[in-house]
Amino acid sequence: MERNYTMSKILLLEDDISLVDGLKYSLKKNGFEVEIVRTVADALNRAGSIENYDLLILDVTLPDGTGFDVCEAVLKQNQQIPIIFLTASDEEVNIIRGLDIGGDDYITKPFRLGELCSRIRALLRRSGAASKVNTVSIECGDITIDLLGSRALLNSKILELTGAEYRLLCLLVRNVGRIVTREVILNDLWDEAGNFIDNNTLSVYVRRLREKVELDPSHPQHLITVRGFGYQWKEVSV
């Protein structure tokens, strides 16, 4: 399934409208696609297509049930998907149940949106790494990425890439056909490298990567700029 303007899709179960509006805005700004459900029944209706989502955020207490009910329904299908519970401070002791039945993390209201986004990215990285244990290479058009050797090849010729350029290429190719926001790229490069990457530096990385993978960097066919959003990798052979 192709997703536009995001790297990861989140299903959020929350009935507090004032909290939902703020969460949806902040998560979207951080590069996530968010689908909102306000009842346990609505969330359970999506359990059959849970593979469409990369992560679940579940409020614990709702009028028609709990986030635990949704978690149990998902796990009964043997679906491996990261789950974060939202809990009020007086419910925190009950979250042990959620972790015992298969939840991955919880965050107590009120919380900082930055902390939530950090936890989301950490879980997505962890789940992504787990799902790619047996993956040794990625092929996309005329690009091949040798994950074991940490190198990339264009038409079977090794590309001379810096560490940051290699990570940027991997991120874009893994999301081929999708638009990856600048915020997502900045967070990924920062988290992996341990160094702060700003917008100006990212623009330099993009320009240098184009010089190495494009026949005509001024008219790119692989690495496309989507103005106002970020970048998109096209699967082409040139």
C-alpha positions, 0 to 999 in steps of 0.5 A, a space after each residue: 500500500 502506498 502512503 502519501 506524505 508520511 513514513 509511518 501510519 498510526 492508528 490512534 484510539 482516543 475519545 478526548 476531542 481536545 487531546 485528539 486535535 492536538 495529537 493529530 496536528 503534532 504527529 502529522 507535523 512530525 511526519 506521521 500519518 494518523 487515523 483517529 477512532 474514538 471508540 473501542 468498537 471502531 478500533 476493533 472493526 479495524 483489527 482485521 486490517 491492522 497490517 495497514 498500520 505501523 503503530 497503535 496508540 491506545 487510550 486505556 479507558 473509554 466509554 465502551 471498553 479499554 485499550 487492552 481489549 483492542 490490544 488483545 484482539 490484535 495479538 490474537 491475530 498474531 500481528 506484530 505491531 508496536 503498541 503504546 498505551 495512554 493512561 491517566 496518572 491514577 491508572 498507571 498501576 493498571 498498565 502492568 496488565 497492558 504490558 503483560 498482554 503484549 503492549 510495548 510502552 505507555 505514557 501518562 497524561 499529561 505528557 509532552 508531545 516531544 516525548 511521545 514522538 521520541 517513543 514512537 520513533 524508538 518503537 518503529 526503529 525497533 520493530 523495523 530492525 526486527 522485521 529486517 533481520 533476514 534482509 541482506 540487501 535492497 534492490 530498487 531499479 538500478 540501485 542495490 543496497 548491501 545492508 551487511 556490507 553497508 554499501 550501495 551500488 548503482 548499476 553494479 558500481 559501488 557508490 562512494 558515500 559518506 555515512 550520512 549519505 548512505 543513511 539518507 539513501 537507505 531511508 529514502 529507498 526503504 520508502 520508495 514511492 512515498 514522500 518522506 518529510 524533512 522532519 522525518 529525515 532530520 530525526 532519523 539522521 540525528 538519532 542514528 548518527 548521534 549528531 544534530 542535522 539541520 535543514 541546511 545540512 540536509 540540503 547539502 546531503 541531498 545535493 551531494 547524493 544527487 551528484 552521485 546517483 543522477 545522470 543530470 543532478 539538476 533534473 533528478 529522476 531518482 531523488 525528487 523534491 516535493 516542495 513544502 513536504 520533503 523528498 521522494 525516491 522514484 524507482 527508475 533505471 537510468 
